[in-house]
Amino acid sequence: MPLTDAGLMPSRTARVLEIIRNAILSGELAPGSALVEQELAAQLGVSKTPVREALKTLEGTGLVVMAPYRGAAVRELTRADAVAIYDLRLLLEPEAVQRSVAAGADVSGAAECLRKARAAAGNAERSLANREFHRQLYAGCGNALLVATLDGLRDRTALVSAASWAKTATWEAEADEHEAILAAAEAGDADTARRLTAEHVAGFLRRLP
């Protein structure tokens, strides 16, 4: 959870953001559900301002849609949307991982993300840990625009994976694939890390229900 400048307590908006994001990824807030600022504020015990700010952030990351005169709602992702998200990842992420490993970037944080994913209590927590695992591997690629583009897909990727796991629990096999990618990255084998990342993303794309 993001912290305030003091580093002691989460900001109110950050707390609201995390609660709403987790509710969407867990399915507690179903696709298409209306997100009424006043109702959410009352449920969370805050004013409407942090709720409004959180919803704007989630609109930017692709979990929420805003419509004139209708307000905010949880995004409904079609299979075509999911395919487009993973197709773009397949085009960009293996290259980013290869560059990151070849540059000798620190990928030590990925191991902790993998541990959190295996220990996760639910699909929302697991998908967020997996999302951060992938970022730890591509963030050192040396191209800020490439990183920003992949970062922009992270919430939608988490939504797709959480929804998919709710239908078919494939996350254990995917965790094994993560272990192999991480081992290649830690060994400095950029080509193998690229190949395994491509196979991992393509495999999930093939398994999409």
N, C-alpha and C positions, 0 to 999 in steps of 0.2 A: 504494500500500500504506500502511495506517495506520502512524504512527510512535509511538514512546514519547514520554514527556514531554521527554526529552532531545533529541528530534528527530534522533537519529543512527541508531538501529537499529530495525527493526521489532520489535514485541513478539512473543514466541513464539506466543501465541494468534492474533494478527493474521496471522502468517506461515502458520500451519496453516490458518486460515480461508480465506485467499486461495488456497492450494494446493488445498484440497478444493473450493472454489467453482469454480475454473477447471477442475478435473477433471470436475465435474458438467456444466458448460456446454460443455466440449469433447466430451463423450460418453465420455471415458475411464472415468468411473464412470457406467454406464448406468442408466436409470430402473429402479427396483426393486432395484438392487444393495444388498446388506447393507453397512452401515458399522460394522465391528467396531472398537471403540476400541483394543483391544490390537494388532490388526493394523495399523491406521493409525499408531498411535504407533511401532511397530517400523519401519514403512516410512519414516516421517518423522524418526526419530531423536529423539523427544521422549517425555515421560511421557504418561500417559493424560489428565492434567488439562487441558492446552491443547486436546487433541482433543475432550474432553467439552464444554468451553466453546464451541469452534467449532461443534460439532454443534448445541448448544442455540441458538446465534445463527442458524444456517442453518435450523433448524426455524422460528424466528420469521419469517424472510424467505420461507419457503415452498419452499425447495429440498430440505428433509429432512423426513421424517415419523418420529415416534417411536411405537412400539406396545408396550404392556405385554408382557413376557416374550419379545418379539421384537427389541427394540432399535431402532436407527436404520436407515433405508434412504433411498435417493435417491427423491424424489417422482416418481411417474408421472403426468404431466399428460395428460388426455384432450383431445380437440378441444373438448368442452364446457367444460372448465376454461379453455382458451386463449381461447375466445370470451367467457367471463365476464370474464376479465382485461382483454381489449381493449375490451369493451363498457363496463366501468367507466372505463377510461382515456378513452374517447370522451365519456363524460358529464362528466368532471371536468377533463381536461388542457387542452382548448382554452380553457375559461374561465380557468384558472389562468395560461396563457400570455398571454391578452389582458390580464388584470389586471397581470401583471408588466411587460409592455411599456408599458401605459398609465401605470404608476407610474414609468417611467423607470429600472427596475432595470438593473443592470450585467449584460449578457449576454456580455461579452467572452470569458469562459471557454468558451463554447460553440464558438467557432471552433477552439480547441485540441483540444477533444474530437472535433470533426469531422475534424481532421487526423489524430488518433490512430486513428480508426475507418478512415479510408482507407488508412492505413499498416499496419493490423493484420495479424499473421501468421496468424491463425486466427479462427474464429467466436466462440470464447470471449472473446478480447481485443476483437474488434469489437463484440460485443453489450454488453460492459461499458462501452466508450467511448460507444456510442450511448445507453446508459442514463444516463450522466452528462451527455451533450449535452442530453437532454430535461430533466434536473433543473436545469441551468443556466438554462433558459428559463422554468421555472415557479416556481423557488424564491423569486423576489421578488414573489410575488402578494399578500403581505400577510396571508395567512390561514394560520397555523401548522398548524391541523388539516387543511386542504386539502393542504398540503405533506406532512404526515406520512402522510396516506392514500395519496398518490401514491408517496411513498417506500416505503411498505409493499408496493407492487406491483413494485418495480424488479427484484428478483432473479427473480421469476416471469416478468416481461416478458422479461428476458434469456434465460431458459431457453426460452421459447416461440420467440423470434426465432432463437436458435442452432439449435434443432431444425428450424425451418422452413428456414433457409438450408442445412442439411445435405441437404435434399431438393431445394430449388429456390433457386438463388443469385440472390436479388432485391435484395441489399444495395446494389448500385451504383445502382439506380434510387431506392432509399430515401435514399441519400446525396445524390442530386440534390435530392430533396424537402427534406432537411435544409438544404441550401444556400439554398433559396428561403425556408424559414421563418426562417432566421437573417438573411437579407437584409431581410426585412420587420421583424424585431425590431430590427435595427440602425438601420433607418430610422425607428423609432418608430411604425410602422403597426400598431397593436394589432389592428384588425379583420381585416387581411389575415393577420397572424400567427395569429390564432384560426382563420380559415377554412382556412388551409393545414395547420395542426396537425390539425384535424378530418379533412380530406381524407387526410392522411398515415396517421393511425391507422385510419380507416375502410378505406382501401385495403389495408393489411396484413391487416385483419380479413377482407376479401373474398378475399384470396389464400391464407388459411390452408388447408393441404392437409387 
